[in-house]
Amino acid sequence: MSSTSAIDWALYRSFLAVLDEGSLSGAARALGITQPTVGRHVEALEQALGLVLFTRSQTGLLATEAAASLRGHLQAMASTAASLEREALSHGGSAVKGVVRISCSDVIGVEVLPPTIVRLREAYPELRVELVLTDRVQDLLQREADIAVRMVEPTQGQLIARRIGAIEMGLFARRDYLERHGAPSDPTQLAGHSAIGYDTVVPYIRRLEQKLPGIRREAFSLRSDNALAQLALLRAGAGIGMCQVPLGLRDPALLRLLPEAVSVPLECWVTMHEDLRGSPRCRATFDALVEGLLAYVGG
């Protein structure tokens, strides 16, 4: 194997793009470079590593076992490189500027954070915000994001974490749905209604099932693992479903049901890596998110 000590990051970046896109042309479009350049990068990396990384097929390039085994390391390198670039661009004084990357769930990102981001950008117009909407707990230690809004308490010791409080989850339905089908007076009557819920059991769902033993996947007439899709169905009057209580109460078309019987707290935390505590862009964003979420939870 050739020495790998001086391999250009551009070769790795092209390799990862081919892994993700499945072809040289797709990788070239994603990177904004020419297809021959991507091909030369892959060939150079194969020579430097002494490995065959791809085999050709009718459907494109197929990653070899060796190539697939490198994907996790390359993704970590890409995250670190992006984090380094964001941090470097933010320096040059104490002004809040540069790019900050925030990770949060779909509902928080779409329904809760936009007003906070608007105020943040008005205060700091040189700040650029990247909003990553995912329910996956992104690894702040690998710098996949600068700041994360999480619904579980962080356990990594290198993270700064601020507990926002519990976002209550409750049952809601649109008023006209209840006019057509009636409102349940106790949880046992939910079985006679069109229920909106999940399709795949995840840790949050397991906690929900423990608190509400009658809740099971098979009980739902409408299933989706996308929380925004569930919320859209709820707002359309499709049935009864779970919703964040502060979100449901601000919609006059929705009515909360069985509040004493169905109330599930969902812990909310704002977190970032401790190495970013001195970054003006991250500190300002962290504080703004905390302020906005505290107002949301407090109603």
Salt bridges, closest charged atoms under 4 A:
ASP20 OD1 - ARG71 NH1 2.84
GLU87 OE2 - HIS91 NE2 3.07
GLU87 OE1 - ARG281 NH2 2.48
GLU111 OE2 - ARG235 NH1 2.89
GLU111 OE1 - ARG250 NH2 3.64
GLU130 OE1 - ARG101 NH1 2.81
GLU144 OE1 - ARG136 NH2 2.85
ASP146 OD2 - ARG86 NE 2.85
ASP146 OD2 - ARG281 NH1 3.17
GLU168 OE2 - ARG256 NH2 2.68
ASP176 OD2 - ARG174 NH2 2.49
ASP176 OD2 - ARG180 NH1 3.82
ASP199 OD1 - ARG217 NH2 2.79
ASP251 OD2 - ARG235 NE 3.70
GLU267 OE1 - ARG163 NE 2.70
ASP275 OD2 - ARG143 NH2 3.41
ASP275 OD2 - HIS273 ND1 3.62
ASP287 OD1 - ARG283 NH2 3.09
